[in-house]
């Protein structure tokens, strides 16, 4: 028994539509699988640490102390766990910092703070300095 095709264009369109339907189904299933692996099966890594700010009370020559402090509060913290880095080069990361400012008349009068963040590598080969303006929002 031989299959005869009366209209070759309709057969071509039928095969092309089946091919494109299979291709679109394959692309959607691969996209769904990659979404499943990336956002559901791989956990979100978070790391928290307390920052202990310190003040330099030894003033260098010519510096007038304000409230017995000669500089702004600063702290350093290490982004390694067990000697290995928690970051991988080339991947985007997000660093979130919560800064709680106590309610006082001096802080209310200040109204705005500048926060500087300097990110360097262990060997000081790469450095990024960020500056943020922070406004105190009073609730109540």
C-alpha positions in Angstrom: 0.0 0.0 0.0 1.4 3.3 -1.0 0.5 6.6 0.6 -0.3 9.2 -1.9 -0.3 12.9 -1.2 -2.6 15.0 -3.3 -1.5 18.4 -2.1 2.3 18.6 -1.3 2.0 22.1 0.2 -0.5 21.0 2.9 1.7 18.0 3.8 4.7 20.3 4.1 2.7 22.7 6.3 1.6 19.8 8.5 5.1 18.5 9.0 6.4 22.1 9.6 3.7 22.8 12.2 4.4 19.5 14.0 8.2 20.3 14.0 7.7 23.8 15.4 5.2 22.5 18.0 7.8 20.0 19.2 10.6 22.6 19.2 8.5 25.1 21.2 7.5 22.3 23.6 11.2 21.4 24.0 12.2 25.0 24.7 9.4 25.5 27.2 10.2 22.3 29.0 14.0 23.2 29.2 13.1 26.7 30.4 10.8 25.3 33.1 13.4 22.7 34.1 16.1 25.4 34.5 13.7 27.6 36.5 12.9 24.6 38.7 16.6 23.8 39.3 17.7 27.4 39.8 14.9 28.9 41.9 13.4 25.9 43.7 15.9 23.2 44.2 19.0 25.3 44.8 18.7 27.0 48.1 19.2 30.7 48.6 22.4 31.2 50.6 22.3 33.9 53.3 25.0 34.9 55.7 24.6 37.2 58.7 27.1 38.7 61.1 27.0 41.4 63.7 29.1 44.4 63.0 30.9 45.9 66.0 31.7 49.5 65.2 34.7 51.2 66.9 35.8 54.8 67.3 39.4 56.1 67.3 39.8 58.1 70.5 43.5 59.0 69.8 43.5 62.2 67.8 46.2 62.9 65.3 47.9 66.3 65.3 45.6 69.1 64.4 42.3 67.2 64.7 39.8 68.5 67.2 37.8 65.8 69.0 34.0 66.0 68.9 32.3 64.1 71.7 35.7 62.4 72.6 35.9 60.9 69.1 38.3 61.7 66.3 36.8 59.8 63.4 33.6 58.2 62.2 32.6 54.8 63.4 34.1 52.0 61.3 34.2 48.3 61.2 35.8 45.5 59.2 34.4 42.0 58.6 35.6 39.0 56.7 33.6 37.4 53.9 35.2 34.0 54.3 33.9 30.8 56.0 36.6 28.4 57.1 39.3 30.2 55.1 37.4 29.9 51.8 35.5 32.8 50.1 31.8 32.9 50.2 31.7 34.7 46.8 32.5 33.3 43.4 34.0 35.7 40.8 31.7 36.6 38.0 28.4 36.0 39.9 26.1 38.9 41.0 25.5 39.2 44.7 23.4 41.4 46.9 24.6 42.8 50.3 22.0 44.2 52.6 22.9 46.1 55.7 20.5 47.3 58.4 21.7 50.3 60.3 19.7 51.2 63.4 20.1 54.8 64.6 18.9 55.5 68.1 16.3 58.2 68.6 18.0 61.2 70.1 17.8 65.0 69.7 21.2 65.1 68.0 20.3 62.4 65.5 16.9 64.0 64.8 18.7 67.3 64.0 21.2 65.6 61.7 18.5 64.1 59.6 20.9 62.7 57.0 23.9 60.4 57.2 26.6 59.4 54.7 27.5 55.7 54.6 30.7 54.7 52.9 31.4 51.1 52.1 34.9 50.0 50.8 35.1 46.5 49.4 38.6 45.0 48.9 40.1 41.6 48.2 42.2 39.8 50.7 45.4 41.0 49.0 44.1 44.6 48.4 44.2 44.0 44.6 40.7 45.1 43.8 38.8 47.8 45.6 35.3 49.4 45.3 34.2 52.3 47.3 30.4 53.1 47.6 28.8 56.1 49.1 25.1 56.2 50.1 23.0 59.1 51.5 20.7 57.9 54.3 17.8 59.9 55.5 16.4 59.3 59.0 12.7 58.5 58.8 10.8 59.1 62.0 7.7 57.0 62.7 5.0 57.9 65.1 
